[in-house]
């Protein structure tokens, strides 16, 4: 998230896409919410939303929701959809996990959650007149498991002697991390069953956590990959990240000196994410 914050202000002016509609008189509208990041990251998300071919008026909001100008951008997006006649706004959060500060902050700002994600930010829920239908993030969706399965297959040569290591960004909070890890275990079980790998395990980098917490997470990840190699097996590392241009390069940096194969691809660009976005809209 620290990496994403860099340069985010520069792209906020472009963060709200014009409303597109195949049903201009619809009482339903869609708000896609994404963390936001580099220009490559944002562009990839925009393309995925376009491919989703959403049949209602819609907008994209980029931001964590922890800054006053982001709150104003969100307010403007909701007001614009309401002025177009929306009585119900379906919110599709493009997040890897429900268990994060960002997910809580978005729900809080939209009035569907009571706990702010960032307690040190004195922001209040936005004004709205529509009903907000907040859908679930990607979590352990089958589409995530299938994409990661493909990512593993692309670098695999002998599944029976290979262990897949799923690496996600991860949250700061320990309780969130435990729940996030459980979700990855569910994804891993699906990949193991379908791919025939020796094992499939998940780790969170916890990139924004205090240094001691982050260092411990990296230590555990490195130790596991080293143990796989010492046992005569091969580690296949795949990243559970939404879009390119984020922290995928940090994974390689933190694993330098180890023997493993790494598929640098993120979930996007993959048409199945666009299909998932469309499937979230009633």
PATOR-394492 format. One record per residue: z, y, x of N, C-alpha, C in turn; residue number from 1; residue in three letters. Coordinates in steps of 0.05 Angstrom, whole numbers, plus 5000, padded with zeros to 4 digits. Atoms other than C-alpha are relative to their C-alpha. Example, Ala and Ser with C-alpha at 12.3 -4.5 7.8 and 13.67 -1.06 7.14 Angstrom:
2
  n_Z  n_Y  n_X ca_Z ca_Y ca_X  c_Z  c_Y  c_X num residu
 5000 4976 5018 5156 4910 5246 5000 5024 5018   1    ala
 4999 4976 4984 5143 4979 5273 5014 5022 4985   2    ser
REM end
This chain:
282
  n_Z  n_Y  n_X ca_Z ca_Y ca_X  c_Z  c_Y  c_X num residu
 5000 4976 5016 5000 5000 5000 5000 5025 5017   1    unk
 5000 4977 4982 5012 5047 5059 4971 5006 5008   2    unk
 5027 4996 4993 4940 5036 5080 4984 5013 4977   3    unk
 5015 4990 5023 4915 5049 5010 5006 5030 4995   4    unk
 4992 4972 5006 4953 5115 5005 4984 5019 5017   5    unk
 5015 4984 4981 4914 5141 5065 4973 5007 4987   6    unk
 5025 4992 5011 4856 5181 5038 4998 4998 4970   7    unk
 5002 5004 5029 4873 5167 4966 4996 5026 4985   8    unk
 5003 4974 5014 4879 5240 4947 4971 5009 5001   9    unk
 5028 4991 4998 4807 5251 4971 4982 4987 4980  10    unk
 5018 5013 5019 4779 5202 4921 5010 5002 4971  11    unk
 4990 4998 5027 4822 5219 4861 4982 5015 4981  12    unk
 5019 4985 5017 4770 5267 4837 4979 4983 4988  13    unk
 5021 5019 5010 4723 5208 4829 5013 4976 4986  14    unk
 4987 5024 5009 4775 5160 4803 4997 4994 4971  15    unk
 5004 5004 5028 4761 5170 4730 4970 5000 4994  16    unk
 5028 5002 5006 4692 5145 4712 4994 5011 4972  17    unk
 5007 4991 5027 4655 5175 4652 5002 4978 4980  18    unk
 4998 5020 5021 4665 5140 4586 4972 4989 4994  19    unk
 5025 5014 5007 4610 5089 4572 5006 4985 4974  20    unk
 4994 5013 5025 4604 5060 4503 4975 4988 4988  21    unk
 5021 5012 5017 4562 5012 4463 5009 5001 4971  22    unk
 4989 4997 5028 4605 5029 4402 5016 5027 4999  23    unk
 4988 4973 4997 4617 5104 4402 5021 5006 4978  24    unk
 4981 4995 5022 4654 5102 4335 5023 4980 5000  25    unk
 4980 5021 4999 4700 5046 4357 5028 5012 5001  26    unk
 4972 4991 4999 4775 5053 4346 5014 4986 5023  27    unk
 4989 5013 4976 4786 5010 4408 4987 5011 5025  28    unk
 5010 4991 4974 4779 5035 4479 5014 4983 5022  29    unk
 4990 5016 4978 4793 5004 4547 5006 5017 5024  30    unk
 4992 4986 4976 4830 5031 4607 5004 4979 5022  31    unk
 4997 5017 4976 4820 4994 4673 5018 5014 5020  32    unk
 4983 4988 4980 4876 5007 4722 5000 4985 5026  33    unk
 5001 5012 4974 4871 4994 4796 5015 5016 5020  34    unk
 4983 4987 4981 4913 5010 4856 4986 5023 5014  35    unk
 5015 4980 4985 4859 5048 4893 5003 4997 5030  36    unk
 4998 5002 4971 4844 5051 4967 4978 5014 5014  37    unk
 5022 4988 4985 4787 5064 5014 4976 5003 4982  38    unk
 5024 4996 5016 4719 5085 4989 4987 4973 4995  39    unk
 5011 5027 5004 4695 5013 4999 5015 4985 4979  40    unk
 4983 5014 5019 4753 4986 4959 4994 5010 4972  41    unk
 5004 4989 5027 4743 5034 4901 4972 4994 4990  42    unk
 5028 5005 5009 4667 5025 4900 4997 4971 4991  43    unk
 5002 5029 5007 4675 4949 4897 5011 4996 4972  44    unk
 4988 5003 5026 4721 4955 4837 4982 5012 4978  45    unk
 5017 4986 5020 4675 5004 4801 4976 4982 4993  46    unk
 5022 5018 5005 4617 4955 4810 5008 4976 4983  47    unk
 4990 5023 5016 4658 4898 4782 5004 5007 4971  48    unk
 4996 4990 5027 4677 4939 4721 4973 5004 4986  49    unk
 5027 4996 5011 4604 4958 4710 4988 4973 4992  50    unk
 5011 5027 5006 4584 4884 4713 5014 4987 4976  51    unk
 4985 5012 5022 4637 4868 4661 4987 5008 4973  52    unk
 5015 4992 5024 4593 4904 4610 5019 5003 4976  53    unk
 4980 4996 5021 4652 4928 4568 4987 5013 4976  54    unk
 5014 4990 5024 4628 4940 4496 5016 5022 4986  55    unk
 4984 4978 5012 4678 4997 4483 5001 5023 5019  56    unk
 4995 4978 4981 4690 5066 4511 5021 4992 5020  57    unk
 4980 5008 4980 4727 5058 4576 5000 5019 5024  58    unk
 4996 4984 4975 4753 5092 4638 5014 4983 5021  59    unk
 4986 5013 4978 4779 5071 4706 5020 5020 5011  60    unk
 4979 4984 4987 4844 5098 4733 5007 4987 5027  61    unk
 4991 5009 4974 4859 5092 4808 5025 5014 5007  62    unk
 4976 4987 4990 4929 5104 4833 5024 4983 4994  63    unk
 4975 5014 5004 4999 5077 4839 5017 5011 4977  64    unk
 4985 4988 5021 5026 5125 4788 5027 5012 5009  65    unk
 4975 4989 4990 5080 5152 4833 4998 5028 5009  66    unk
 5004 4973 4992 5052 5221 4844 4994 5017 4975  67    unk
 5005 4984 5023 5050 5279 4794 4970 5003 4993  68    unk
 5028 4996 5006 4975 5289 4801 4988 4974 4989  69    unk
 5010 5026 5012 4964 5214 4786 5009 4998 4971  70    unk
 4991 5000 5028 5007 5221 4724 4982 5017 4983  71    unk
 5018 4982 5015 4962 5279 4702 4973 4986 4996  72    unk
 5025 5014 5002 4900 5237 4716 5001 4979 4978  73    unk
 4996 5021 5020 4928 5181 4673 5002 5013 4972  74    unk
 4998 4986 5025 4946 5230 4618 4972 5009 4990  75    unk
 5027 4991 5007 4875 5258 4619 4983 4977 4991  76    unk
 5016 5024 5008 4845 5188 4615 5007 4991 4972  77    unk
 4992 5009 5026 4886 5168 4555 4992 5021 4978  78    unk
 5007 4979 5019 4875 5235 4520 4970 5000 4994  79    unk
 5029 5001 5003 4800 5229 4531 4992 4977 4982  80    unk
 5007 5023 5016 4797 5160 4501 5009 5004 4971  81    unk
 4990 4995 5027 4839 5182 4442 4983 5021 4985  82    unk
 5018 4980 5012 4795 5243 4430 4974 4988 4991  83    unk
 5024 5014 5008 4737 5195 4425 5004 4982 4975  84    unk
 4995 5015 5024 4771 5161 4366 5016 4975 5003  85    unk
 4985 5025 4995 4812 5106 4399 5027 5001 4987  86    unk
 4973 5004 5011 4872 5082 4360 5015 4979 5016  87    unk
 4988 5021 4982 4884 5023 4407 4986 5002 5027  88    unk
 5011 5001 4973 4875 5025 4482 5009 4975 5014  89    unk
 4995 5025 4986 4870 4958 4517 5001 5007 5030  90    unk
 4997 4994 4971 4896 4965 4588 4997 4974 5016  91    unk
 5005 5023 4983 4869 4916 4639 5008 5007 5028  92    unk
 4990 4994 4973 4910 4919 4703 4987 4982 5021  93    unk
 5012 5015 4978 4870 4898 4764 5020 4998 5023  94    unk
 4979 5006 4980 4930 4873 4802 5001 4970 5005  95    unk
 4997 5028 4993 4942 4808 4838 5024 4988 4985  96    unk
 4975 5010 5012 5012 4801 4809 5014 5019 4981  97    unk
 4984 4984 5018 5056 4826 4752 5025 5010 5014  98    unk
 4975 4995 4988 5114 4827 4800 4998 5020 5023  99    unk
 5003 4979 4980 5106 4894 4835 5009 5026 4989 100    unk
 4992 4973 5008 5129 4966 4834 4978 5014 4984 101    unk
 5022 4987 5012 5060 4988 4814 4997 4991 4971 102    unk
 5003 5010 5028 5056 4943 4752 5022 5012 4983 103    unk
 4978 4988 5016 5124 4968 4729 4996 5030 4995 104    unk
 5005 4971 5003 5105 5041 4741 4979 5005 4980 105    unk
 5022 4996 5020 5041 5035 4701 5011 4996 4972 106    unk
 4989 5006 5026 5078 5003 4643 5019 5023 4991 107    unk
 4981 4978 5006 5132 5057 4646 4985 5025 4992 108    unk
 5015 4976 5006 5082 5114 4647 4985 4998 4973 109    unk
 5014 5004 5025 5045 5084 4588 5018 4995 4976 110    unk
 4980 5003 5022 5109 5075 4548 5003 4972 4990 111    unk
 4996 5028 5008 5107 4999 4546 5020 4985 5017 112    unk
 4979 5011 4983 5161 4988 4598 5021 5021 5004 113    unk
 4978 4981 4998 5229 5019 4606 5010 5005 5028 114    unk
 4991 4998 4972 5239 5010 4681 4978 5012 5018 115    unk
 5020 4989 4982 5202 5056 4729 4996 4982 5024 116    unk
 5005 5016 4976 5170 5022 4788 5011 5013 5025 117    unk
 4991 4985 4977 5191 5077 4835 5023 5019 4991 118    unk
 4976 4986 5010 5262 5101 4821 5004 5028 5012 119    unk
 4996 4975 4986 5258 5159 4870 4979 5021 4991 120    unk
 5021 4982 5009 5200 5192 4832 5007 5009 4972 121    unk
 4991 4990 5027 5223 5237 4773 4976 5005 4981 122    unk
 5022 4998 5019 5163 5223 4728 5008 4988 4973 123    unk
 4994 5010 5027 5165 5211 4653 4975 4989 4987 124    unk
 5024 5011 5013 5119 5172 4607 4982 5021 4989 125    unk
 5020 4981 5010 5055 5206 4586 5001 5003 4970 126    unk
 5002 4996 5029 5042 5233 4516 4976 4984 4990 127    unk
 5022 5016 5012 5000 5186 4473 5004 4998 4970 128    unk
 4999 5003 5029 4983 5175 4400 4988 4973 4993 129    unk
 5013 5026 5005 4947 5108 4407 5020 4977 5006 130    unk
 4984 5024 4993 4976 5037 4411 4989 4990 5027 131    unk
 5008 5011 4974 4975 5011 4483 5004 4970 5000 132    unk
 4998 5029 4998 4959 4938 4491 4996 4993 5030 133    unk
 5000 5005 4971 4977 4922 4563 4997 4971 5006 134    unk
 5005 5028 4994 4946 4857 4587 5013 4992 5026 135    unk
 4987 5010 4975 4972 4814 4644 4981 5002 5024 136    unk
 5016 5000 4976 4947 4821 4716 4988 4972 5005 137    unk
 5014 5026 4993 4908 4764 4750 5020 4977 5002 138    unk
 4979 5021 4997 4971 4724 4768 4988 4973 5008 139    unk
 5010 5027 4993 4955 4649 4768 4976 4992 4982 140    unk
 5024 5006 5016 4891 4655 4727 4983 4980 5014 141    unk
 5017 5021 4989 4844 4597 4737 4977 5012 5016 142    unk
 5022 4988 4985 4790 4645 4760 5009 5006 5029 143    unk
 4990 4995 4973 4834 4663 4820 5000 4975 5016 144    unk
 4999 5026 4986 4845 4590 4838 4972 4991 5007 145    unk
 5027 5009 4994 4770 4576 4833 4987 5016 5022 146    unk
 5012 4983 4979 4750 4635 4876 5012 4992 5027 147    unk
 4987 5008 4974 4801 4616 4930 4992 4972 5008 148    unk
 5010 5026 4993 4779 4544 4926 4973 5002 5014 149    unk
 5026 4996 4987 4708 4567 4942 5003 5012 5027 150    unk
 4996 4988 4973 4734 4610 4999 5009 4979 5020 151    unk
 4991 5021 4982 4769 4550 5029 4977 4981 5007 152    unk
 5023 5019 4996 4707 4505 5020 4981 5012 5020 153    unk
 5020 4987 4982 4665 4556 5058 5007 4997 5030 154    unk
 4992 5003 4972 4706 4545 5122 5011 4972 5005 155    unk
 4989 5027 4998 4725 4472 5110 4980 4980 5012 156    unk
 5017 5022 4990 4698 4411 5147 5011 4973 4994 157    unk
 4987 5025 5006 4749 4356 5133 5025 5005 4984 158    unk
 4977 4992 5016 4796 4372 5075 5025 4983 5004 159    unk
 4977 5018 4997 4840 4311 5086 5017 5007 5024 160    unk
 4985 4992 4975 4860 4340 5154 5004 5030 5002 161    unk
 4998 4971 5000 4864 4412 5133 5021 5010 4981 162    unk
 4980 4987 5017 4919 4456 5105 4991 5028 4993 163    unk
 5009 4973 5009 4900 4517 5064 5025 5018 4999 164    unk
 4978 4980 5000 4944 4578 5075 4990 5025 4985 165    unk
 5007 4977 5016 4939 4631 5021 5018 5024 5008 166    unk
 4984 4977 4991 4961 4700 5046 4995 5023 4981 167    unk
 5002 4977 5019 4976 4756 4996 5015 5024 5012 168    unk
 4986 4976 4991 5000 4827 5006 5030 4998 4996 169    unk
 4971 5004 5006 5067 4815 4972 5014 5026 4994 170    unk
 4984 4977 5007 5119 4863 4944 5022 5006 5020 171    unk
 4977 4992 4984 5179 4898 4975 5025 4985 4992 172    unk
 4975 5011 5011 5233 4870 4930 5001 4969 5003 173    unk
 4996 5029 4996 5261 4800 4945 4996 4984 4975 174    unk
 5003 5014 5025 5264 4780 4872 4971 4999 4992 175    unk
 5029 4999 5006 5192 4802 4861 4985 4980 5018 176    unk
 5013 5017 4981 5172 4764 4923 5003 4970 4993 177    unk
 4995 5028 5008 5204 4700 4898 4982 4992 4977 178    unk
 5017 5006 5023 5166 4704 4832 4970 5000 5008 179    unk
 5028 4998 4990 5101 4724 4868 4994 4973 5014 180    unk
 5004 5025 4985 5109 4663 4913 4997 4976 4981 181    unk
 5002 5022 5020 5119 4617 4852 4972 5000 4988 182    unk
 5027 4998 5011 5053 4643 4824 4980 4988 5020 183    unk
 5018 5011 4979 5018 4627 4890 5002 4970 5002 184    unk
 4997 5029 5000 5047 4557 4888 4984 4987 4978 185    unk
 5015 5011 5023 5015 4546 4820 4970 5000 5008 186    unk
 5028 4998 4990 4948 4570 4849 4995 4978 5020 187    unk
 5003 5020 4979 4958 4525 4909 4998 4972 4989 188    unk
 5001 5027 5012 4971 4463 4866 4972 4995 4989 189    unk
 5026 5003 5011 4905 4475 4831 4979 4995 5022 190    unk
 5019 5003 4978 4867 4482 4897 5003 4973 5013 191    unk
 4996 5026 4987 4899 4420 4927 4989 4978 4983 192    unk
 5010 5021 5017 4882 4378 4867 4969 5000 4999 193    unk
 5029 4998 5002 4810 4403 4863 4987 4996 5027 194    unk
 5013 5000 4974 4797 4407 4938 5006 4977 5018 195    unk
 4993 5023 4984 4832 4346 4965 5011 5007 5028 196    unk
 4989 4992 4974 4866 4384 5021 5027 4987 5005 197    unk
 4975 5013 4993 4925 4357 5059 5024 5015 4988 198    unk
 4980 4983 5012 4967 4415 5035 4989 5028 4994 199    unk
 5007 4972 5006 4961 4484 5004 5026 5016 4997 200    unk
 4975 4985 5000 5015 4536 5016 4994 5029 4998 201    unk
 5004 4972 5004 5025 4609 5001 5020 5017 5016 202    unk
 4983 4982 4985 5054 4666 5042 4994 5029 4991 203    unk
 5005 4971 5005 5063 4741 5029 5006 5015 5026 204    unk
 4997 4984 4976 5054 4791 5085 5022 5020 4998 205    unk
 4979 4980 5006 5102 4840 5052 4995 5025 5017 206    unk
 5009 4980 4981 5064 4895 5087 5014 5027 4998 207    unk
 4986 4974 5004 5103 4954 5057 5030 4998 5001 208    unk
 4971 5004 5000 5172 4924 5062 5012 5011 5026 209    unk
 4988 4992 4975 5223 4946 5115 4992 4982 5023 210    unk
 5011 5014 4977 5204 4925 5185 5012 4973 5004 211    unk
 4987 5026 4996 5255 4870 5190 4990 4979 4980 212    unk
 5010 5018 5020 5231 4839 5125 4971 4992 5006 213    unk
 5028 5006 4994 5158 4844 5144 4998 4982 5025 214    unk
 5000 5016 4976 5171 4816 5213 5007 4971 4995 215    unk
 4992 5027 5007 5206 4756 5183 4978 4985 4986 216    unk
 5022 5012 5015 5148 4743 5136 4978 4992 5019 217    unk
 5021 5006 4980 5098 4745 5194 5009 4977 5017 218    unk
 4989 5022 4984 5143 4700 5235 4997 4973 4986 219    unk
 5002 5025 5016 5145 4647 5180 4971 4991 4998 220    unk
 5029 5006 5003 5069 4651 5171 4990 4989 5027 221    unk
 5009 5009 4973 5056 4644 5246 5011 4972 5006 222    unk
 4987 5026 4994 5105 4586 5253 4986 4978 4985 223    unk
 5013 5021 5016 5072 4548 5196 4972 4993 5011 224    unk
 5027 5005 4990 5002 4556 5224 5002 4985 5027 225    unk
 4997 5014 4974 5026 4535 5293 5009 4971 4996 226    unk
 4991 5028 5005 5061 4473 5264 4977 4983 4990 227    unk
 5023 5014 5010 4997 4453 5228 4982 4992 5024 228    unk
 5017 5006 4977 4958 4457 5293 5013 4979 5018 229    unk
 4986 5019 4983 5011 4419 5332 5000 4972 4988 230    unk
 5001 5026 5013 5008 4363 5281 4972 4988 5000 231    unk
 5027 5010 4998 4934 4355 5296 4983 5006 4976 232    unk
 5016 4992 5023 4910 4387 5232 4989 5028 5003 233    unk
 5014 4974 4998 4870 4450 5218 5009 5018 4977 234    unk
 4991 4981 5020 4895 4512 5182 4976 5017 4991 235    unk
 5021 4983 5012 4847 4547 5135 5014 5023 4985 236    unk
 4987 4976 5012 4870 4618 5118 4981 5014 4981 237    unk
 5015 4984 5020 4845 4652 5055 5018 5022 4990 238    unk
 4983 4977 5009 4868 4720 5030 4999 5003 4970 239    unk
 4997 4994 5029 4893 4733 4960 5002 5030 4997 240    unk
 5002 4971 5001 4871 4806 4960 4977 5006 4981 241    unk
 5019 4994 5021 4831 4841 4906 4973 5008 5011 242    unk
 5026 4989 4992 4777 4879 4944 5000 5005 5030 243    unk
 5002 4995 4971 4751 4890 5015 5007 5029 5007 244    unk
 4993 4973 4991 4772 4950 5056 5030 5005 4998 245    unk
 4971 4997 5002 4846 4937 5048 5014 4990 5025 246    unk
 4984 5008 4977 4894 4899 5093 4991 4973 5012 247    unk
 5008 5026 4990 4853 4837 5108 4998 5000 5030 248    unk
 5002 4999 4971 4843 4860 5180 5028 4996 5013 249    unk
 4973 5003 4989 4919 4860 5189 5007 4971 5003 250    unk
 4994 5029 4998 4921 4785 5176 4990 4990 5027 251    unk
 5010 5010 4974 4877 4772 5236 5016 5011 5023 252    unk
 4983 4988 4978 4918 4820 5279 5026 4985 5003 253    unk
 4974 5013 4999 4983 4786 5261 4998 4970 5008 254    unk
 5003 5028 4993 4955 4716 5274 4985 4996 5026 255    unk
 5014 5002 4974 4923 4731 5341 5014 4980 5018 256    unk
 4989 5020 4981 4932 4676 5392 5004 4972 4988 257    unk
 4997 5026 5013 4936 4620 5340 4974 4987 4995 258    unk
 5024 5015 5005 4886 4566 5325 4998 4995 4970 259    unk
 5004 5002 5029 4860 4571 5253 4972 5010 4993 260    unk
 5025 4989 5010 4799 4587 5211 5007 5020 4978 261    unk
 4993 4979 5019 4799 4650 5169 4975 5009 4985 262    unk
 5022 4989 5016 4753 4668 5111 5009 5029 4992 263    unk
 4992 4972 5003 4756 4744 5110 4994 5011 4972 264    unk
 5008 4990 5026 4728 4749 5039 5025 5004 4982 265    unk
 4979 4996 5021 4773 4778 4984 4989 4990 4974 266    unk
 5009 5010 5026 4768 4762 4910 4974 5013 4992 267    unk
 5024 4985 5005 4716 4816 4901 4984 5003 5026 268    unk
 5016 5001 5025 4658 4820 4901 4994 4971 4991 269    unk
 5006 5026 5012 4653 4759 4856 4997 5004 4970 270    unk
 5006 4994 5028 4623 4760 4787 5021 4988 4981 271    unk
 4980 5012 5017 4679 4717 4760 5023 5019 4994 272    unk
 4980 4980 5006 4727 4776 4766 4990 5018 4977 273    unk
 5012 4984 5022 4679 4816 4721 5003 4985 4974 274    unk
 4997 5017 5024 4680 4758 4672 5029 5000 4991 275    unk
 4971 5000 5007 4756 4758 4675 5007 5027 4986 276    unk
 4995 4973 5012 4758 4833 4660 4990 5000 4971 277    unk
 5011 5000 5027 4713 4823 4599 5017 4981 4982 278    unk
 4985 5019 5016 4755 4764 4576 5027 5011 4991 279    unk
 4974 4988 5007 4818 4807 4573 4998 5019 4976 280    unk
 5004 4981 5022 4788 4851 4519 4995 4985 4974 281    unk
 5003 5014 5025 4798 4825 4448 4974 5006 4986 282    unk
REM end
